[in-house]
Amino acid sequence: MWTVMYIAPTAKIAEMIKSKLTEEGFLVQTRSVNLSKQQFEILVPSGELEEVQEVLNSILHP
């Protein structure tokens, strides 16, 4: 089951996060939340949520 773990404010940020998480070996999906706001959900398998959160924190707060 896929779980939303982050909402990115732009497509560029969503793609950067997806790329970095994929490089770390995680399965990642992105999907548009609302076309008028251009926000994007970052989804990961629920079983990997805790691991991905740690990596995401290091990506967002280097």
Long-range contacts (C-beta under 8 A, 24 or more apart in sequence): 1-45, 1-46, 2-29, 2-43, 2-44, 2-45, 2-46, 3-43, 3-44, 3-45, 3-46, 3-49, 4-41, 4-42, 4-43, 5-42, 5-43, 5-44, 5-49, 5-52, 5-53, 5-56, 6-41, 6-42, 6-56, 7-33, 7-39, 7-40, 7-41, 7-42, 8-39, 8-40, 8-41, 8-42, 9-38, 9-39, 10-38, 10-40, 11-38, 11-40, 13-40, 14-40, 14-42, 17-42, 17-56, 17-59, 17-60, 18-42, 20-55, 20-59, 21-52, 21-55, 21-56, 21-59, 24-55, 26-51, 26-52, 26-55, 28-52
